Amino acid sequence: MKFLQNMIKNRFKITIYLYLLITFTFPIFAFENTILFKINNISFTQLDVEERKKYLNFVGNNYNLKDEFILDELSSTILFYEFFKNNSSDYNDIELQSEKIFEDVSKKNSDFLNKNKISKESILKNITYDLARKFVVEELFERKRNSFNISKNANSIYNFNIKYLNITIEEISKLENNFKEINFKNLNELILILKNENITYFLKEKKVNDISNIDNKIKNNINNKNYFFKLTENNLITFIEIEKNFITYEGLYTEIYSIETNKKINNNLVKCNNIKELSVEYNVISKVYEFTKLNQRIKNKLIEVDDFILFENEGKITYVILCNIQYDKEIFTNININNNVIDIVEEIENDFIKKYSNEYKLTFYNE
């Protein structure tokens, strides 16, 4: 009888243990094994994304990447891997290269594996994914190299960072204030108001080296030095902010004039073409500077000819105006060619992902 009681008691303990195990362990296990996407009916889960995240931190400082980005990046990379696996005879070679890369990175980041729960096998798998993507893109690039105009826009000295903020007219109507009367100076001011009013908006950003192919309305504003404006089309309002910068400071020299005076000059007169007339009335000094040696404020403000900054100090006023730009053409040409290649590679990748997402039946879940 006592034996029976003990057996029942032990079985009760086991039942409680199994209950706790299922209750507290299964949700975590289920979460890690939640299917996020499939490629060729192969399932990839939250666990794969978590491993990818750890891997990206292993090979570089990528701690700020969002899960959504990692998910998209992983799914597209596996498309390239599947293509490589099905179309290349160099699979053994890629495994050997993955092993070598792992050894090299491990030497530089030896503490990572001890501090983070990620296996060598997981890292090798992700390195193989990335190598496959690299090999496929390189091969596609070489196939089309002759059809690309790689030297296009080789003399450009500027990059343009274009930010687009889209809002529907319906969302804007939620503002209590009259939207047309609000004078926004930049996107940050606009975003602050939109967030405070819980208004939905969409923000995207694009870097452009060649503006010849962008929308004419945007190009005209750039040519007129108008770098913050809005466009309205149908039910959509788009605010556009543009940052214009030199593609590099290396090999860049600028001729700068300083105009010293005791009173402010009409801004419309502070032009390089007026330097001769201004020098009759004011003290004008010119000097050629290596751009890298200028202070950051001047670097940020003096981008184009006729850009100027005003300094005031104890009643003395100094205008600093950019009047000439000299640069090493070879340096800028090489950078532009590299940028052009990067744009071409991005185009190749986007076309590939679009095509093989359908062919390899890429399907996302829980979106």
Secondary structure, 3 states (H helix, E strand, C coil): CHHHHHHHHHHHHHHHHHHHHHHHHHHHHHHHCCEEEEECCEEEEHHHHHHHHHHHHHHCCCCCCCHHHHHHHHHHHHHHHHHHHHHCCCHHHHHHHHHHHHHHHHHHCCCHHHHCCCCHHHHHHHHHHHHHHHHHHHHHHHHHHHHCCCCCCCCCCEEEEEEEEEEEHHHHCCCCCCHHHCCCCCHHHHHHHHHHCCCCCEEEEEEECCHHHCCHHHHHHHHCCCCEEEEEECCEEEEEEEEEEECCCCCEEEEEEEEEECCCCCHHHCCHHHHHHHHHHCEEEEEEEEHHHCCHHHHHHCCCCCCEEEEEECCEEEEEEEEEEEECHHHHHHHHHHHHHHHHHHHHHHHHHHHHHHHCCCEECCC
